[in-house]
Amino acid sequence: MGPTAGASTPSEPRDASERGPVHDLVINLAHPPLAAGRFWAVQAMIVAVFAVHIVTTVGPVHQVVSVPDSTTDLLLFIPIVYGGAVFGLAGSLGAALTGIALTVPMELVMHHRAVEVWEEWAVLITTLIVAIQVGHQYEVERRHRKLLRQAERTKIESELRALVVESESKKRLARSDELFHDAFESNTSGMFLTDRYGRLKSVNRSFCEMVGGVDDDLIGRTPLEFTHPDDVSLALEQYRRLSTGDVARVRYSTRYLHDDGRVLFGEVSIACITDDNGAPDTFVVSVRDVTEERALIAELEHQALYDPLTSLANRTLFEDRLSRARAYVARDGGSNAVFLLDLDDFKYVNDTFGHGVGDELLVEFARRMERVTRASDTLCRFGGDEFLYLAQGLTGSYQEIAHRLLSVVSEPFNVAGTNLEQRVSIGVVVTAVDSMDNDELLRNADTALYEAKRRNKGGVVLFTNDMYDRASRRFELLRDLRAAVGTDQLTMAYQPLVDLTNDHVVGFESLMRWRHPLHGAVAPDDFIALAEQSDLIISLGEFAVREATMEAAAWGAFEGRPPFVSVNLSTNQFRDPALLAMVDDALARSGLAPNRLVLEITERAALADTAQVATVLTHFERSGVRLALDDFGTGYSSLSHLTRLHPHIIKIDRSFIVAAEDDVARRALLEAMVSLCRRLDFTVLAEGIETEGQLRYVKELGCELGQGYLFAPAMPAREVRQHLPLSYPRSPATVTSTPDSSQLIEYVARR
């Protein structure tokens, strides 16, 4: 394969200007310009010269006209010169060689004198030399003209390129100026240019909006006139650093004053442009308005560290302050105190009046707490209705601070037009050394709070180490109670409910009992309270309903009326969506008639959620299950709700029965409650009857049913089944005031 088109051979010069005559001859002879018409014209001229030569040397013409051979040879100069002019050295030399090639063979066969031969060859050689000279001269001139044309073309092209570059440079410069102007004017950041003395030369629209002016009014003034007075010295220092050449650019934050008095925060960037001598000439200033950004950051920081409802510190901020306080005590001595406050029975405010009222109560409580909080202390909403108070560097006794905190609830809260009496329980931890971490401090405060609620709501309890031991025991007890569900450790006992008009037993209240394998009998007040603090109360409640209905189904009738059984429902169980299905299933499994089941709920539970209460009451009313309102009068007395709830039985709490003997006011209140219930056609049951005097009194009031140790304590299920039916004499003189189940059974057996 030969070299491809356009590729250079090793012998071929890289540029046309480097080619010589011999090279042109070789190239043109090797590649004659056959496509050129003038090339063939040269050949025709050579043929014509040869034809003249033949005519003048052979035939009759030669006889008439004698033309020397040299004459015809000289005619070759015409195509030689023309060929040289057109094709350069290759053209002239080619024409000469072609003429010689045509002439010499004929001359060799013709007889000439020696002088003629030498003359002929001299002419031919001269022709060849002349062809070379002519071709070379034309070649030189042609190359010269070509070089001139190339140089001229290169010059023109260079000038054109220079003009194009200059034009494009001007366009780019103009476009750059235009873009700078557009960017300067449309930039959302404030921008302005000042001279070396700080006077404004140009300002954009954004900066005018920032300071509340127009560019015509601002030109010639200094930006220090719009700078906050407290930040002027900072700005001057930055300009000084730029002017002295310490730095080429500065960045700093400052405040600007709007014309209407508003303060704006800006992030400033300044660059210095110098003149030919290196002296400051122009300052280019960019100001980014970060007022809204700072406000958003401040809001996010506030949300991260403060409670959204009360605006008090949240747990994150409190723990940070607590860590600092502990570090302070470890370094400088002293002591800290942590108070954990809980609004007693707050959930019943939410349940009764709605969460909106509950939130307003929390906010008002927080405002009152802030009024008694020292500047060095920290007040925190811990969660729900719990608040934390950190007394850093405790100087007095914790009782003084606790008394101040308790004073905020001394007056009722007026929320949404309702006066709410509110109490608060407080657990306190005082630490003089950094011996506890944050989690341990808070855990101990919670333990003290639990103890305060257990002893008497509305009080203050200081944490002691034995409380932690008791809390651990409560945890263990709850764990054991969870394991006891479904075993024979849990049983139901039944206390008789007596018809006070004829002393007959008409029903039994079922009461849960727990016999721990190690600790023996556990008081119901202890384990029921533990269960109510967890989801275990749901399981216990379901166990009570199923056991009581199965037991009551086995009781015989007395005078055609089989006794009913009542079961206590906790507030959590009453809210349980599965309650209705569970009760229906228990009745179906036991076969107990629905009208023989009475479900006891507290006043607070009945008023917890109006929609839920309405659904439950409607279902029970349709199925025949009856409802008893327990501990009536001890909660948020809601007599107006009785007609809506319409319970079948109202149970008067024993505290009213006991106090009525000596307290005239309590007696009057009790009489009013019983009278109201009778007017509303409710059956009234008096709880806790323990003396003959109390029995006579409740009968005089008109209570239909009674319950208490005067009749009998709660008895196991087997004793109830063995000795039904039961009844009591109107004057049971033979029965002690607090009989146990064996005395009762013996008495009934004698009957």
Secondary structure, DSSP 8 states (H G I E B T S, - for coil): ----TT---TTS-SSGGG--HHHHHHHHHHS--TT-HHHHHHHHHHHHHHHHHHHHHSSHHHHH----HHHHHHHTHHHHHHHHHHHHHHHHHHHHHHHHHHHHHHHHHS---HHHHHHHHHHHHHHHHHHHHHHHHHHHHHHHHHHHHHHHHHHHHHHHHHHHHHHHHHHHHHHHHHHHHHHHHH-SSEEEEEETTS-EEEE-HHHHHHHT--HHHHTTS-GGGTB-GGGHHHHHHHHHHHHTTS-SEEEEEEEEE-TTS-EEEEEEEEEEEE-TTS-EEEEEEEEEE-HHHHHHHHHHHHHHHB-TTT--B-HHHHHHHHHHHHHHHHHH---EEEEEEEETTHHHHHHHH-HHHHHHHHHHHHHHHHHT--TTSEEEEEETTEEEEEESS--S-HHHHHHHHHGGGSS-EEETTEEE---EEEEEEEESSS-S-HHHHHHHHHHHHHHHHHH-TT-EEE--HHHHHHHHHHHHHHHHHHHHTTSTTEEEEEEEEEETTTTEEEEEEEEEEEEETTTEEE-HHHHHHHHHTSTHHHHHHHHHHHHHHHHHHT---BTTB--EEEEE--HHHHH-TTHHHHHHHHHHHH---GGGEEEEEEHHHHTS-HHHHHHHHHHHHHHT-EEEEEEETSSS--GGGHHHH--SEEEE-HHHHHHTTT-HHHHHHHHHHHHHHHHTT-EEEE----SHHHHHHHHHHT--EE-STTT---EEHHHHHHH-S-B--SS-TTS-SS--HHHHHHHHHH-
